[in-house]
Amino acid sequence: MLAIARALMARPKLLLLDEPSLGLAPLVIAAIAEVIKEINKTGITIILVEQNARLALGLAHKGYLLETGNLVLEGDAKALAESETVQRIYLGG
């Protein structure tokens, strides 16, 4: 939260977040997700790098799935989250 607040002090047009949920408790992750949504609502573009695919696709407008540095899927985040392939491989469903 402090790192995000510090970055916002510069009034950026673009915010890059690298693994904001890493090592955090589920309740804190939920709070961070809400903060990310609110930041985006203010008009700041966010590039989110996140291994938690469910969280990332739930927050994103567009999604890009990488495997060992290679782009394997891209598209509308909601469509990706609903994709049978994405659910089976990345979302455990």
Backbone hydrogen bonds in HBPLUS format (Angstrom, degrees):
<---DONOR---> <-ACCEPTOR-->    atom                        ^
c    i                          cat <-CA-CA->   ^        H-A-AA   ^      H-
h    n   atom  resd res      DA  || num        DHA   H-A  angle D-A-AA Bond
n    s   type  num  typ     dist DA aas  dist angle  dist       angle   num
A0005-ALA N   A0001-MET O   2.92 MM   4  6.13 166.7  1.94 151.3 155.2     1
A0006-ARG N   A0002-LEU O   2.85 MM   4  6.01 159.6  1.89 150.8 156.8     2
A0007-ALA N   A0003-ALA O   3.02 MM   4  6.20 155.7  2.08 143.1 149.2     3
A0008-LEU N   A0004-ILE O   2.96 MM   4  6.23 151.0  2.05 149.9 158.2     4
A0009-MET N   A0005-ALA O   3.20 MM   4  6.46 129.9  2.47 142.1 153.7     5
A0009-MET N   A0006-ARG O   3.29 MM   3  5.36 141.9  2.44  97.7 107.9     6
A0010-ALA N   A0007-ALA O   3.35 MM   3  5.99 158.0  2.40 113.4 118.3     7
A0011-ARG N   A0008-LEU O   2.95 MM   3  5.23 162.1  1.99 115.6 119.4     8
A0045-THR N   A0013-LYS O   3.00 MM  32  6.18 156.2  2.06 154.7 147.8     9
A0015-LEU N   A0045-THR O   2.79 MM  30  6.21 153.0  1.87 156.4 165.7    10
A0047-ILE N   A0015-LEU O   2.88 MM  32  6.24 158.5  1.93 150.3 156.9    11
A0017-LEU N   A0047-ILE O   2.83 MM  30  6.20 165.8  1.85 163.7 168.2    12
A0049-VAL N   A0017-LEU O   2.83 MM  32  6.14 171.6  1.83 171.0 173.3    13
A0019-GLU N   A0049-VAL O   2.62 MM  30  5.66 167.6  1.64 163.1 166.2    14
A0022-LEU N   A0019-GLU O   3.23 MM   3  5.44 162.7  2.26 111.6 116.8    15
A0024-LEU N   A0021-SER O   3.15 MM   3  5.62 164.1  2.17 140.1 136.7    16
A0028-VAL N   A0025-ALA O   2.97 MM   3  5.30 121.8  2.32 108.3 123.2    17
A0029-ILE N   A0025-ALA O   2.93 MM   4  6.22 156.1  1.98 157.3 165.3    18
A0030-ALA N   A0026-PRO O   3.01 MM   4  6.25 155.8  2.07 146.8 152.5    19
A0031-ALA N   A0027-LEU O   3.13 MM   4  6.39 150.2  2.22 137.4 145.1    20
A0032-ILE N   A0028-VAL O   2.86 MM   4  6.15 158.6  1.91 152.6 158.4    21
A0033-ALA N   A0029-ILE O   2.88 MM   4  6.11 157.5  1.94 150.5 156.7    22
A0034-GLU N   A0030-ALA O   3.10 MM   4  6.37 153.6  2.17 143.9 150.0    23
A0035-VAL N   A0031-ALA O   3.03 MM   4  6.33 154.3  2.10 147.2 154.3    24
A0036-ILE N   A0032-ILE O   2.89 MM   4  6.19 158.4  1.94 154.1 159.9    25
A0037-LYS N   A0033-ALA O   3.00 MM   4  6.28 158.3  2.05 148.3 153.8    26
A0038-GLU N   A0034-GLU O   2.99 MM   4  6.24 161.1  2.03 149.2 154.0    27
A0039-ILE N   A0035-VAL O   2.90 MM   4  6.13 158.1  1.94 152.9 159.0    28
A0040-ASN N   A0036-ILE O   3.03 MM   4  6.22 163.2  2.06 149.7 154.0    29
A0041-LYS N   A0037-LYS O   2.98 MM   4  6.25 147.6  2.09 145.5 154.8    30
A0042-THR N   A0039-ILE O   3.08 MM   3  5.40 143.4  2.21 104.3 114.7    31
A0043-GLY N   A0040-ASN O   2.99 MM   3  5.43 162.6  2.02 114.5 119.6    32
A0053-ALA N   A0051-GLN O   2.90 MM   2  5.61 113.2  2.36 115.0  97.6    33
A0056-ALA N   A0052-ASN O   2.94 MM   4  6.19 172.8  1.94 161.2 163.3    34
A0057-LEU N   A0053-ALA O   2.87 MM   4  5.89 172.4  1.87 153.1 155.6    35
A0058-GLY N   A0054-ARG O   3.05 MM   4  6.02 139.1  2.22 135.0 146.1    36
A0058-GLY N   A0055-LEU O   3.15 MM   3  5.08 123.0  2.49  93.6 108.5    37
A0059-LEU N   A0055-LEU O   3.10 MM   4  6.35 130.0  2.36 145.0 157.4    38
A0059-LEU N   A0056-ALA O   3.17 MM   3  5.30 139.8  2.34  99.2 110.1    39
A0060-ALA N   A0056-ALA O   2.94 MM   4  5.97 149.2  2.03 152.1 161.1    40
A0077-ALA N   A0061-HIS O   3.00 MM  16  5.30 172.4  2.00 119.9 122.3    41
A0063-GLY N   A0075-GLY O   2.76 MM  12  5.53 163.8  1.78 167.4 173.2    42
A0075-GLY N   A0063-GLY O   3.00 MM  12  5.53 144.3  2.13 153.8 157.8    43
A0065-LEU N   A0073-LEU O   2.82 MM   8  5.13 165.9  1.84 146.3 151.3    44
A0072-VAL N   A0065-LEU O   2.85 MM   7  5.77 174.9  1.85 165.7 167.5    45
A0067-GLU N   A0070-ASN O   2.85 MM   3  5.23 156.2  1.90 145.5 151.1    46
A0070-ASN N   A0067-GLU O   2.88 MM   3  5.23 165.3  1.91 118.9 123.8    47
A0080-LEU N   A0076-ASP O   2.90 MM   4  6.20 157.9  1.95 157.7 164.9    48
A0081-ALA N   A0077-ALA O   2.90 MM   4  6.11 161.2  1.94 150.2 155.1    49
A0082-GLU N   A0078-LYS O   3.05 MM   4  6.26 139.3  2.22 141.4 152.1    50
A0083-SER N   A0079-ALA O   3.01 MM   4  6.09 116.1  2.43 136.6 152.1    51
A0083-SER N   A0080-LEU O   3.08 MM   3  5.03 147.3  2.19  98.8 108.9    52
A0087-GLN N   A0083-SER O   2.91 MM   4  6.12 164.1  1.94 154.8 159.7    53
A0088-ARG N   A0084-GLU O   2.93 MM   4  6.07 158.6  1.98 147.1 152.9    54
A0089-ILE N   A0085-THR O   2.94 MM   4  6.07 169.9  1.95 156.0 158.6    55
A0090-TYR N   A0086-VAL O   2.80 MM   4  5.30 151.0  1.88 139.3 149.2    56
A0091-LEU N   A0086-VAL O   3.17 MM   5  6.50 138.4  2.35 147.0 152.8    57
A0093-GLY N   A0087-GLN O   2.73 MM   6  5.00 173.3  1.73 139.3 136.9    58
